[in-house]
Amino acid sequence: MLYFYYGENSFMRQQAVRELLATAHGEVTNLWGDDCTVAELRDLLQATSLFSSTRTVVLRNASENTAVWTALFELAQAADGDELRLIISDQKPDKRSKTYKQLSKLAKSQEFKPFSARDSRALEEWSVRYAHARGIVLDTAASRELIYRLGYDQLRLAGEIDRLSSLGATITREHIEQHTPRTPSDNAFELFSSALKGDVAGVQRQLADVRVTGDPFMTLGLLGSQVYQYAACAAGDKSAAQVASDIGAHPYGVTQIAPYAKKRGTQRSRQIVAALLAADIAMKSSSQDPWLLIERALLQIAHTS
C-alpha cells in the first residue's frame, strides 16, 4: 500500500503519519530521502522480514534528493504488495515533476496546506481545542495574541502552548505577553504603530532593541508590509475586516492601523510610502548605515503624524 502525504503544514502532515503508524503491524522503518541512495532505498523496499509478514517504511524528504525522487515511483511500484506499506511524507515536492504526478494519481495522497491570515479564525479555534485536549484553558483573546506573535505555523503554536502549559492550567493573554518572544513581524508592527502615533521616543527605544538582533533589510521589508496594509485601508471605505480579508493580512494588525489610515486619507498614505521608498533606495544605492535610514524614515512619519 502506498501513501503520499505532502504539504507545508508540518503539524497536520506529521499527525496524519502518526495516525497511520498507530495502526501498523510488524516492523516500522524510518528513512530520510536526503540522506540515502537509490540503492539503499531499493534494498530496503525489496527486503523481507524474518519476524513479521508485514512492514511499514516511512520515507521523508525524498524530493530533496534528485536521484531518489526521480527513481522513487518505479521503486515503490516494484515493491508494492500486501506485505509492505510505504508512507512518503514530503514538505514541498515539485508539483511539475513526473514523480509528483505519478504519486498523486496512484497513491493514497493528501495535501496538507499551511494556514494563512485568511484562516485566522479557524486557527484561533484550533488553538483553543488543542490546549483544551491537554487540560489547558486558552481563551480566544489569548489564542489571538499567540497567533499574532508566532504566525500561522501550527507546529510552532503547538510547541508554544505546550511550553506555556508549565505556567499553570490557564494560559492568559498576559502570560503570552510576558513569556512569548516577539517576532520580527511583531517588532515591525510596533515600530510602525509608534510612528503613526507620533511617538518619537517610542520609535527610538524600540528601534534600539530591534537593532541588537534584527536584520535591517528584513525589518524594512516588514515595515513595507505594514505600509501596504495602511495604504489599503486609506484607499477606500471598506472595514478593517474586509481589507484584511482582501489582502490576506491578519485582522488584528489591520484593525490597529485602520483608524490612522481612515483619518489621514490617501495623501498621508503617499507621504508614508515616499518616506519608506526613499530609505529603500538609499539602502540599495549607498553605504549609509541602514538602521539610520530606517530611523530617519520612521521619524519622518512620526513628526508629521
matplotlib code that plots the C-alpha trace (Angstrom):
import matplotlib.pyplot as plt

x = [0.0, 1.4, 0.6, 1.8, 1.4, 2.8, 2.5, 3.9, 1.7, 4.2, 2.0, -1.0, 1.2, 3.1, -0.1, -1.5, 1.7, 1.4, -2.2, -1.1, 1.7, -0.7, -2.4, 0.9, 1.7, 5.2, 8.4, 8.5, 11.5, 12.2, 14.3, 15.3, 15.5, 18.0, 20.4, 20.2, 21.0, 18.8, 20.5, 19.8, 16.2, 15.8, 17.3, 15.1, 11.9, 12.7, 13.8, 11.8, 11.3, 12.2, 9.9, 6.7, 4.7, 4.1, 6.4, 5.9, 8.5, 8.3, 10.3, 10.7, 12.2, 12.7, 12.2, 15.4, 17.4, 17.0, 18.2, 16.0, 13.0, 13.4, 13.6, 11.0, 7.8, 9.4, 10.9, 7.7, 5.7, 8.2, 8.0, 4.2, 2.2, 0.2, 3.3, 4.7, 3.1, 5.2, 4.4, 6.0, 6.0, 7.3, 7.1, 7.4, 7.7, 8.0, 4.4, 5.8, 7.8, 6.8, 7.2, 4.7, 2.2, 2.5, 2.3, -0.7, -2.6, -1.9, -1.0, -3.4, -2.4, -3.3, -2.0, -1.6, -1.8, -0.5, -2.8, -2.8, -4.2, -7.5, -7.8, -7.0, -10.5, -10.2, -6.6, -7.8, -10.5, -7.9, -5.5, -8.3, -9.1, -5.5, -5.0, -8.3, -7.3, -4.2, -6.2, -5.3, -7.7, -6.8, -9.4, -9.9, -8.1, -5.0, -5.2, -5.4, -2.4, -0.4, -1.1, -0.3, 3.1, 4.0, 2.2, 0.2, 2.6, 0.6, 3.8, 5.2, 1.8, 1.5, 5.1, 4.5, 1.2, 3.0, 5.8, 3.4, 1.4, 4.1, 2.8, -0.5, -3.8, -4.8, -2.9, -3.9, -3.0, -0.8, 1.1, 1.8, 2.8, 5.3, 6.7, 6.3, 9.1, 8.2, 8.8, 10.4, 7.0, 5.6, 8.5, 7.9, 4.2, 5.1, 7.7, 5.2, 2.4, 4.6, 5.5, 1.8, 1.1, 3.9, 5.7, 9.3, 10.8, 8.9, 10.3, 13.9, 13.6, 12.1, 14.5, 17.4, 16.1, 15.5, 19.0, 20.6, 19.3, 17.4, 18.4, 17.8, 16.8, 14.3, 13.0, 12.5, 10.6, 8.3, 7.7, 6.8, 4.1, 2.7, 2.6, 0.9, -1.9, -2.1, -2.4, -5.1, -7.1, -6.7, -7.7, -11.5, -14.4, -14.1, -14.0, -10.7, -12.0, -12.9, -9.4, -7.7, -9.6, -8.9, -5.2, -4.7, -3.4, -4.0, -7.2, -5.7, -2.9, -5.2, -7.7, -5.0, -3.7, -7.1, -8.2, -5.0, -5.4, -9.0, -8.4, -5.5, -6.5, -4.6, -2.4, -0.8, -0.5, 1.5, 3.8, 4.4, 5.1, 7.6, 9.5, 9.9, 10.7, 13.5, 15.0, 14.8, 16.6, 19.3, 19.9, 20.4, 22.5, 24.6, 26.9, 24.9, 24.0, 20.8, 19.5, 19.9, 18.0, 15.1, 15.1, 15.1, 12.0, 10.2, 10.9, 9.7, 6.5, 6.2, 6.9, 4.2, 1.6]
y = [0.0, 3.4, 6.7, 10.1, 12.9, 16.3, 20.0, 22.8, 22.2, 20.0, 19.6, 18.1, 16.1, 14.5, 13.9, 12.0, 9.9, 9.1, 8.0, 5.6, 4.3, 3.7, 1.0, -0.5, -4.2, -5.6, -3.7, 0.1, 1.7, 5.4, 6.6, 10.2, 10.5, 13.4, 11.0, 7.8, 6.5, 4.9, 1.5, 1.8, 2.6, -0.3, -2.7, -1.6, -1.7, -5.2, -6.7, -9.3, -9.5, -12.6, -11.7, -10.3, -10.8, -7.0, -4.0, -0.2, 2.2, 5.9, 7.9, 11.6, 14.5, 12.3, 15.3, 16.9, 14.1, 14.4, 10.8, 9.2, 11.4, 10.5, 6.8, 6.7, 5.8, 3.0, 1.5, 1.9, 0.1, -2.8, -3.3, -2.7, -5.5, -6.5, -7.1, -3.5, -0.2, 2.7, 6.2, 9.1, 12.3, 15.4, 19.1, 20.7, 18.3, 19.8, 19.6, 19.8, 16.6, 13.3, 11.6, 14.0, 13.4, 9.7, 9.6, 12.0, 9.8, 6.3, 6.6, 7.5, 11.1, 14.1, 17.7, 19.5, 23.2, 25.8, 28.2, 31.8, 35.1, 34.2, 31.2, 33.1, 32.4, 28.7, 28.7, 30.5, 27.8, 25.1, 26.6, 26.6, 23.0, 21.9, 23.4, 22.0, 18.5, 18.9, 20.1, 23.8, 26.7, 29.1, 31.8, 33.4, 36.6, 34.6, 32.5, 35.6, 37.1, 33.9, 33.7, 37.4, 36.8, 33.5, 33.5, 30.6, 27.7, 25.1, 23.3, 26.5, 27.3, 23.7, 23.9, 27.2, 26.1, 23.0, 25.3, 27.8, 25.0, 24.8, 28.1, 26.5, 25.2, 28.5, 30.5, 34.2, 36.9, 38.4, 35.1, 35.3, 39.0, 38.2, 34.8, 34.6, 36.4, 38.9, 38.0, 40.3, 41.0, 41.9, 44.3, 46.0, 46.4, 48.1, 50.4, 51.5, 51.9, 54.2, 56.2, 56.7, 57.8, 60.4, 58.7, 59.7, 58.4, 55.1, 54.7, 55.3, 53.0, 50.1, 50.5, 50.3, 47.0, 45.6, 46.6, 44.2, 41.0, 42.2, 42.5, 45.9, 44.7, 42.3, 45.0, 47.4, 44.7, 44.0, 47.7, 47.7, 45.2, 47.4, 50.4, 48.2, 47.5, 51.2, 52.2, 49.5, 50.9, 54.5, 53.7, 53.1, 52.8, 49.1, 47.9, 46.7, 43.2, 43.4, 44.9, 42.2, 39.5, 41.2, 41.4, 38.3, 40.1, 39.4, 41.2, 42.4, 44.3, 45.9, 46.8, 48.7, 50.6, 51.4, 54.3, 56.3, 55.5, 56.5, 59.7, 60.9, 59.6, 58.9, 62.0, 60.9, 57.4, 58.7, 60.5, 57.4, 55.3, 58.0, 58.0, 54.3, 54.2, 56.8, 54.6, 51.5, 53.3, 54.7, 51.3, 49.7, 52.5, 54.0, 53.0, 54.7, 52.8, 51.0, 51.3, 55.1, 55.2, 53.2, 55.5, 58.6, 57.3, 56.4, 59.7, 61.5, 59.6, 60.3, 64.1, 64.6, 62.4]
z = [0.0, -1.0, 0.8, -0.3, 2.3, 1.4, 2.1, 4.2, 7.2, 9.0, 12.1, 10.3, 8.0, 10.9, 12.8, 9.8, 9.6, 13.3, 12.9, 10.1, 12.3, 15.2, 13.0, 11.8, 12.3, 12.2, 11.7, 11.2, 9.4, 9.1, 6.2, 5.2, 1.5, 1.7, 3.5, 1.4, -2.0, -4.6, -4.0, -0.2, -0.8, -3.3, -0.9, 1.9, -0.1, -1.5, 1.8, 3.6, 7.4, 9.3, 12.2, 10.6, 7.4, 7.1, 7.2, 7.2, 5.7, 6.3, 3.7, 4.5, 2.4, -0.7, -3.0, -1.6, -3.2, -7.0, -7.7, -5.1, -6.1, -9.8, -9.1, -6.3, -8.1, -10.0, -6.9, -5.0, -7.7, -7.9, -4.1, -3.8, -2.2, 0.8, 2.9, 2.5, 3.5, 2.2, 3.6, 1.7, 3.7, 1.9, 2.7, -0.7, -3.6, -7.1, -8.5, -12.0, -11.6, -13.1, -9.7, -8.1, -10.8, -10.6, -6.8, -6.7, -9.2, -7.9, -4.2, -1.4, -1.5, 0.6, 0.7, 4.0, 3.3, 5.8, 7.5, 6.4, 7.6, 5.8, 8.2, 11.4, 12.9, 12.3, 13.7, 16.8, 17.3, 16.7, 19.3, 21.9, 21.1, 21.1, 24.6, 25.9, 24.8, 27.1, 30.1, 29.4, 29.3, 26.4, 25.7, 22.4, 23.3, 24.4, 21.2, 19.0, 20.7, 20.4, 16.6, 16.2, 17.8, 16.2, 12.9, 11.3, 11.8, 13.8, 14.8, 16.4, 18.0, 19.4, 20.8, 22.4, 24.0, 25.4, 26.7, 28.3, 30.0, 32.6, 34.0, 35.1, 33.9, 32.3, 29.7, 29.6, 27.2, 30.0, 30.1, 26.4, 26.5, 29.3, 28.1, 24.3, 22.4, 19.8, 16.2, 13.6, 12.1, 15.6, 16.1, 12.7, 13.6, 16.9, 15.2, 12.6, 15.1, 17.3, 14.2, 13.3, 16.9, 16.6, 19.5, 18.6, 21.9, 21.4, 17.9, 19.0, 22.0, 20.1, 17.2, 19.6, 20.8, 17.3, 16.2, 18.7, 17.0, 13.9, 10.2, 8.7, 5.3, 6.8, 9.1, 6.1, 4.2, 7.1, 7.5, 3.8, 4.6, 7.3, 4.9, 2.3, 4.8, 5.7, 2.1, 1.5, 4.5, 3.2, -0.3, 0.3, 2.6, 3.4, 7.0, 8.5, 8.5, 4.8, 4.0, 5.9, 4.0, 0.6, 1.1, 3.2, 6.3, 10.0, 11.1, 14.4, 12.8, 10.1, 12.8, 14.7, 11.7, 10.1, 12.3, 11.4, 7.7, 7.6, 9.5, 7.3, 3.9, 0.7, 0.7, 4.0, 2.7, -0.3, 2.1, 4.2, 1.1, -0.2, 3.2, 3.2, -0.6, 0.0, 2.7, 0.5, -2.5, -0.2, 1.4, -2.0, -3.6, -0.8, 2.0, 4.7, 7.9, 7.0, 10.6, 10.4, 7.2, 8.7, 11.8, 9.5, 7.6, 10.8, 12.5, 9.4, 9.6, 13.4, 13.1, 10.5, 12.3]

ax = plt.figure().add_subplot(projection="3d")
ax.plot(x, y, z, "-o")
ax.set_aspect("equal")
plt.show()
